[in-house]
Amino acid sequence: MEEGPLGKIYSIPASVLVIIGMVLSAFLFYSLMKAAENGNVLMVIILAIAISIVAFVISRAIKFQKFKEF
């Protein structure tokens, strides 16, 4: 199966991926709250999209690892 452009991320152990995802999401969420405090609507939208992209990539990597086990 082709791993695609995220092949290096797919090879990282699932536990490390979850920790990286949590740290990255926490930082992005903190930045989102700061942007919301300042009233910057565009940054709030961009950061919300970034959080969803991080969650999507982490979930796809974990799914790929589980699929590779079978």
Contacts in CASP RR format, 6 or more apart in sequence:
PFRMAT RR
TARGET T0000
AUTHOR 0000-0000-0000
METHOD contacts of the structure
MODEL  1
MEEGPLGKIYSIPASVLVIIGMVLSAFLFYSLMKAAENGNVLMVIILAIA
ISIVAFVISRAIKFQKFKEF
1 67 0 8 1.000
1 68 0 8 1.000
3 10 0 8 1.000
3 64 0 8 1.000
6 57 0 8 1.000
6 60 0 8 1.000
6 61 0 8 1.000
9 17 0 8 1.000
9 57 0 8 1.000
9 61 0 8 1.000
10 61 0 8 1.000
10 64 0 8 1.000
10 65 0 8 1.000
12 20 0 8 1.000
12 61 0 8 1.000
14 61 0 8 1.000
14 62 0 8 1.000
14 65 0 8 1.000
17 58 0 8 1.000
17 61 0 8 1.000
17 62 0 8 1.000
18 58 0 8 1.000
18 62 0 8 1.000
20 58 0 8 1.000
21 54 0 8 1.000
21 55 0 8 1.000
21 58 0 8 1.000
24 54 0 8 1.000
25 51 0 8 1.000
25 54 0 8 1.000
25 55 0 8 1.000
28 47 0 8 1.000
28 50 0 8 1.000
28 51 0 8 1.000
28 54 0 8 1.000
29 47 0 8 1.000
29 51 0 8 1.000
31 43 0 8 1.000
31 47 0 8 1.000
32 43 0 8 1.000
32 44 0 8 1.000
32 47 0 8 1.000
32 48 0 8 1.000
32 51 0 8 1.000
35 43 0 8 1.000
35 44 0 8 1.000
35 47 0 8 1.000
36 44 0 8 1.000
END
